[in-house]
Every structure is written in structure tokens, then in C-alpha cells.
Amino acid sequence: MEDKLLKEIKNNVGYVWINRPDKKNALDADVWFGLPEIINELDSDDEVRCIVVAGKGDSFSAGIDITMFMSDFQINEDMSSTPSDRKKLQAQIKKMQDSFTALSKTSVPVIALAHGHCIGGATALISACDIRISTVDAKFSIGETKLGLVADVGILQRMPKIVSKGDVRELAFTGRIFDGEYAEKIRFVSKTYENFEDLFKAGVKLAEEIASNASSIVQGTKQVLDKGEDLTTDQALDFVQLWNTSFLLTEDLREGVTAFMEKRKPKFN
């Protein structure tokens, strides 16, 4: 598993690389279930203030490794199943969902760098990240529709919170592939770049910019944004009021205000 997922920390940014370039980084069991372990390791490291997820080679990921799909879901020729089979299937789906949920539940922001193939499960993985940027020619899809199944690892739950309902329904109902240019148009990705080199440079710059801010404040901002998605405006205002009452008065606040007054960059803890 270690060779299939690589991690490094540089300038307070944790990098996770999917490393199966010969398979277009297809998500086999080692990658799918190893990813949350590495993400949680980085999230627990005080040195890490932002996480970047990317793929080695010419693609982010071609999606689920079809051999894993056939074996782990125990699909047979006559497509029959027993109640016991269905119970095991339900547990397997839950385990797969939890892997991507781990990305959305981190305390620090997660940035996805999408290039090449980002199909099916890979699109769902990307949707669990806080920020998504891509190359112009990246290829996304809610491709499960074309396989005869309902997408079940988060894309139908997360993408409607990112793009319009009409856009996500069209893409989900058709299962068609859409490129980075279209993804930017519907705001699934924030920005596109001509090639991976430019994409990676932009990703590093963005991650390091985030990491340069006070870690506790960035984490608090993420908590407020995440909680606000499930609350009314009044409830969300109450939540941020309580957060600031509990955590605002810190040395980081003193440094931020002082740096602003002195017209210099702040040096947060």
C-alpha cells in the first residue's frame, strides 16, 4: 500500500499522491482504504495546515479499479444475491463511503488537483475536498449511471452543494464525461490550467497561502462553513458567535492586528 500512496510535508503543507500511474491511478482496495489513513495522519500532525491530493502520471484517477468492484461486491454471472449477500454489500458500501467522508471531515482544508482522467469514484473523491482546481482537459463523470448502478460514495450528496441542481442532475442522469473547462463553467472547480505543471504550481501556491494564516483560525473558519451548510442563517450566526467567544482572543489575533497596523505580513504561531 505504501507504494500506491505517497505522502510528504513541505512548508506546512501535506501532500498525498495516488501512485499507480501504470493503471491511471485506478482506486483499488489499497488506495481506497489507505487514503483515509494517510489523510488522518496528516490532519493529526500539528505541522500540517493544509492538505493537497494529486495523482502521479497522466491522470488523477480513472476511478474504481473494476477488478475490485467485481471481487469485493461479489458479482456473479446470474446477478443473484441472498439476504446475507445484500447485508455484506451494504457494509462494504458504508466502508467505501467513510473513506471519502474522511477527506471532508478533516480539520484543515483539503485541495484536489485534478488532471487527466478523474472518472466516477475519482469525481466523488474530488467532491469531498474543500477546494478543487484542474487542468482544462481533465475528464470528470458521474459514470456509475453508464455501469447500471446509482452512484453511492458521495457525489450525489456533495455535488448538489457545489453546483446547481439542474447541472448535477443532467450529468448524473446522462453519465456523460465533462472536461475541466465545463467543470469551471458550472463551478465544480474553482479554476483551470493548461497543463499539470501549471496546475501543480498553482496548487502549491494556494496551499502555502492558506498555510501561512493562523492554523486555528483557518480550522475555525472551516468548522463554521461546514456547520453552516446544515443550519439556518440565524443558527449559523449563533455558532460563529460561540466559536469566537471561545477562541478569538489569542496571540494570533494580536499578531494579525499588529501586522496590519505596521503594514507587514503577520507571523502566526
N, C-alpha and C positions, 0 to 999 in steps of 0.2 A: 504494500500500500504506500509506503514512504516514497517510492519512485514515481508513483502515479499522482501524488500530490506533493508539491514543494512549498516550503514557506521560508520567508526571510523577513527581517525587520531592518528598516533603514530610515533614519531621520523621523522616528516616532510613527512610522507607517508600517503596518504589517501587510505583506504580500502573500497571496495564496495563488499558486499556479496549478491548473489542471494539466497534467503532463502525460498524455497519451497521444502525442501528435500523429503517430502512425495509424491511429484509429479515429482521427479527428476529434480526440478528447471525448469519445463516447463515454457516457456515465455508466460504468459497471458498478458492482456492489462495493468494491473497494473505494471508489471515488465517491459514490452517492452517500455511503455511510461514514466514510472517513472525513468528508468535508466538514460536517458539524464539529467533529473533534478538534480539528485544526482551528476552525473559526473560534471555538470556545477557548482554546489555549491562548490565542492571540488576544481575545477580548478580556481575558483574565490577567494579561500582562500589563502592568502599570506603564510600561514604556510605550505601549501602542495606543495611539489616539485616533487612528483611522485605519480601515482595512480595505485593501484593493484585491479584487478577484479577477483573474485573467486566465487565458489559455495559451499554452505553448504551441508553436507551429502555425498552421494557416487557418485555424478555427478556434473559437471559444469552446464550443462543444456541439457535436452532432446530435445531442440528446441521449436518451436512454439506449444503452447497449442492448440490442434486440435479443442477444443470447441470454442476458439476464432476465429480460422480460419473459421469454419463453420458459426458462427454468424456474425462476422464483415464483412466477404466477401459475406454474404447473398447468400450462395449457396443453391439452391433448387434441388428437385429431378430430374426435367427435364433439369437442367443446362441451363435454358433460362435466357436472360437478355435484358433489354431495353437500349436505349442510356443513359437514366438517371442513370441506374444501373452502366453502364460502367464508367460514369463520376465520380460517387461516389467511385468506385473501384480504379480509377486512383488516386484520392485524398488520399484514405486510404493507397495505396502502397507508395505514396510520404511521408506520415507521418511516416510510418514504416521505410523507408529508412533514413529519417532525424534522427531517434533515434540512429541508428548505426553510422551515419556520425558524430554525436556529439562526439563520442569517438575518431575519427580520427582527429577532429578539436581542441582538447584540446591544451592549450599552454604548458602543462607539459607532459612528457612521460607517457604512459599507458601500464601496463604489464598484460597480461592474464595468469592465472594459470589454465590450462585445465586438468581435470581428469574425469574418468568415461565417461558418455555419453556427447558428445559435438556435437550433431547432427543438420544438416540442418541450421536453423536460428542461432543456437549457434555457428556453424563453421563460419558463416558470421560475427557474433558479434566479435569473436576472431580475424578474419582477419582485423578488423578495429583498432586493438590495435597496438602499436608500436613494442612490443616485445611479443613473445608467447613462453612459456615453458609448458611442460606437463608431465604426468606420461607415462610410457611405454605402458600401456594398455588402455590409453584414446581412445575413439572411435569418429572419425570425419566422416562427409559425406557432400557432396552436394546432399542431399537426396531428394530435390524437384523433381528431374527427375523421381524418383520412384512414386511420387504422381501425375504425369501427368501435371506438370507446370514448367515454366522456373524460376530458382532462381532469385529473383528480389530485394534483400535487400543488395546487395553489394559484395557478394562472387565472382561473375563472373567479377567484375570490379577490385577488390583488390587482389585476389589471383594470377592473372597473373603477378602482380608486385612483388610477393613474390617468386613464384616457376616458373619452366619452363612452356612454353605454352603447350608442349606435356603432361606434368603431369597433369595440371589443366584440360585440355580437356578430358583426359582419365577419370578422376574422375568425371567430370561434365556429360559426355555422359553416363557413366555407373550408376552413383548414388551410387556406392559401398561404403561401410564403410571401412575406413582405420585407423589403430591404430597409437599410438604415435611413435612407432619405425619407421614406414613408413613415418610419418609426419616429423620426424627428418631427415630421409634419403633424402627427397625432399626439406628440409629446410623450411617447413611451420612452424615448431617450432625450436627454437634455440638449445634446449637441453631437454632430457627426464630424468625422475627419477623413481625409483622403486615403490614409493608409495606417497600418498598425503602429508604425514608428511615431507618427504624429499623435495618434490616439494615446499611446503609452506616455509620451512626454506630457500631454495634457492631463492625463490621469495622475501622474506623479505630482505635477504642479498643483492640481486641485487638492489632492490628498495632503500634501505638505502644507498648503494654505490652511486647511481645516485643522491639521495637527498643530499649527502654530498658535491657535487660540487656546484659551484656558480649557483644559480637558473636562473639568467638572461642569463648565457652562455649556460646552458642546453636548455633553451627555444629557444635561438637564433639558436642553433645547429639543433633543431627540425624544426624550420622555414626554415632554409637553405636546410635541407634534403627534406622537403615536397615540397618546391618550385622547387627544382632541378629536381623532378620527371617529371615536365611539361615543363622544359626549356632545351635548348641546353646547352652543356658544357660551351660555352662562356657566354651565358646569366646567367647561374648559378654562374659562377665566378664573373660576374658583380654584381650579387645580394649580394653575401657574401662580396664583396669589399665594397659595400654601407653599409651593416649591420655593419661591423667592423669600418668603418669610423664614423658611428653614435653612436655606443655603446661600442666600445672596451676599451676606456680609462676610467677605473673605479677603485675604491678601490679594487675590486675583482682581477683585473689584477695585481695590486701592491702586494696584499697578495699572489697570486699564484706564482709570480716570486720570492718574498722574501722567501716564504716557500721552494721553490725548491732550492734556494741558501743555505738555512740554513738546508737543508735535514730533513724537518719536514712536517707533514701534514698541509695543509692550513686550515685556519678558515675563511670561507667565510661568508659574510653577509646573 
